[in-house]
């Protein structure tokens, strides 16, 4: 559970909708499509998937990188979470503050 019970959360939601109105539904073109891809099961492989921007005049860009490290395992997951925790601040400092790049 959260900090409030379901009745309080529902009451809060109704008050917000009454005060702000309901947002319009997303257009189908604005819904992000999740994609799952099975990579080669022997050795290692590389996959680069370039996706064009919705607004071609926008000068912003991004790179998103994933490493698939085998089947999910609690020990490996714990070690990778610790590694991410140790790497986050130094990477953020180097990329965002010193090199003034976007978010990490």
ROLUM-839675 format. One line per field, with one value per residue (C-alpha): residue number from 1; z, x, y. Coordinates in nm, 2 decimals. Each point is the difference from the previous one (the first is absolute). Last residue first. Example, Ala and Ser with C-alpha at 12.3 -4.5 7.8 and 13.67 -1.06 7.14 Angstrom:
% ROLUM-839675
seq [2 | 1]
z [0.71 | 0.07]
x [1.37 | -0.14]
y [-0.11 | -0.34]
This chain:
% ROLUM-839675
seq [104 | 103 | 102 | 101 | 100 | 99 | 98 | 97 | 96 | 95 | 94 | 93 | 92 | 91 | 90 | 89 | 88 | 87 | 86 | 85 | 84 | 83 | 82 | 81 | 80 | 79 | 78 | 77 | 76 | 75 | 74 | 73 | 72 | 71 | 70 | 69 | 68 | 67 | 66 | 65 | 64 | 63 | 62 | 61 | 60 | 59 | 58 | 57 | 56 | 55 | 54 | 53 | 52 | 51 | 50 | 49 | 48 | 47 | 46 | 45 | 44 | 43 | 42 | 41 | 40 | 39 | 38 | 37 | 36 | 35 | 34 | 33 | 32 | 31 | 30 | 29 | 28 | 27 | 26 | 25 | 24 | 23 | 22 | 21 | 20 | 19 | 18 | 17 | 16 | 15 | 14 | 13 | 12 | 11 | 10 | 9 | 8 | 7 | 6 | 5 | 4 | 3 | 2 | 1]
z [-1.79 | -0.08 | -0.27 | -0.07 | 0.19 | -0.03 | 0.36 | 0.16 | -0.20 | -0.13 | 0.26 | 0.31 | -0.12 | -0.07 | 0.34 | 0.17 | -0.18 | 0.00 | 0.36 | -0.01 | -0.34 | 0.13 | 0.31 | -0.23 | -0.22 | 0.31 | 0.12 | -0.34 | -0.03 | 0.33 | -0.07 | -0.35 | -0.31 | -0.31 | -0.19 | 0.01 | -0.23 | -0.02 | -0.08 | -0.14 | -0.06 | -0.20 | -0.02 | -0.24 | 0.02 | -0.31 | -0.06 | -0.36 | -0.08 | 0.27 | 0.05 | 0.01 | -0.20 | 0.17 | -0.05 | 0.12 | 0.03 | 0.09 | 0.09 | 0.06 | 0.25 | 0.00 | -0.09 | 0.10 | -0.26 | 0.12 | 0.08 | -0.05 | 0.22 | -0.11 | 0.20 | -0.20 | 0.14 | -0.04 | -0.17 | -0.35 | 0.16 | 0.13 | 0.37 | 0.17 | 0.09 | 0.35 | 0.26 | 0.16 | 0.23 | 0.31 | -0.04 | -0.12 | 0.30 | 0.25 | -0.15 | 0.03 | 0.36 | 0.09 | -0.17 | 0.19 | 0.33 | -0.07 | -0.10 | 0.32 | 0.03 | 0.03 | -0.25 | 0.02]
x [2.22 | -0.15 | 0.13 | 0.36 | 0.18 | 0.34 | 0.09 | -0.35 | -0.22 | 0.25 | 0.27 | -0.21 | -0.28 | 0.26 | 0.16 | -0.34 | -0.15 | 0.30 | -0.02 | -0.38 | 0.01 | 0.26 | -0.22 | -0.29 | 0.21 | 0.12 | -0.36 | -0.12 | 0.28 | -0.09 | -0.37 | 0.03 | -0.17 | 0.13 | 0.30 | 0.17 | -0.20 | 0.17 | -0.22 | 0.09 | -0.22 | 0.15 | -0.18 | -0.05 | -0.11 | 0.01 | -0.37 | -0.09 | -0.08 | -0.28 | -0.10 | 0.37 | 0.13 | 0.07 | 0.34 | 0.03 | 0.35 | 0.03 | 0.32 | 0.05 | 0.18 | 0.06 | -0.30 | -0.35 | -0.05 | -0.23 | -0.36 | -0.17 | -0.26 | -0.15 | -0.20 | -0.21 | -0.02 | -0.35 | 0.00 | -0.10 | -0.31 | -0.11 | 0.00 | -0.33 | -0.08 | 0.09 | -0.29 | -0.08 | 0.23 | -0.21 | -0.26 | 0.27 | 0.22 | -0.29 | -0.10 | 0.37 | 0.01 | -0.32 | 0.13 | 0.33 | -0.19 | -0.22 | 0.29 | 0.20 | 0.28 | 0.38 | 0.02 | -0.08]
y [1.00 | 0.34 | 0.21 | 0.11 | 0.28 | -0.17 | 0.09 | 0.01 | -0.25 | -0.25 | 0.00 | 0.06 | -0.23 | -0.27 | 0.04 | 0.00 | -0.30 | -0.24 | -0.13 | -0.04 | -0.17 | -0.24 | -0.08 | -0.06 | -0.23 | -0.20 | -0.04 | -0.11 | -0.25 | -0.15 | -0.01 | -0.16 | 0.12 | -0.19 | 0.14 | 0.33 | 0.22 | 0.34 | 0.29 | 0.34 | 0.30 | 0.29 | 0.33 | 0.29 | 0.36 | 0.22 | -0.02 | 0.08 | -0.37 | 0.00 | -0.36 | -0.09 | -0.30 | -0.32 | -0.17 | -0.36 | -0.13 | -0.37 | -0.16 | -0.37 | -0.22 | -0.37 | -0.23 | 0.09 | 0.27 | 0.28 | -0.03 | 0.34 | 0.17 | 0.33 | 0.23 | 0.25 | 0.34 | 0.15 | 0.34 | -0.13 | -0.17 | 0.34 | 0.04 | 0.06 | 0.36 | 0.10 | 0.00 | 0.33 | 0.19 | 0.06 | -0.28 | -0.24 | 0.08 | -0.04 | -0.34 | -0.11 | 0.11 | -0.18 | -0.31 | 0.02 | 0.05 | -0.30 | -0.22 | 0.06 | 0.25 | -0.02 | -0.29 | -0.36]
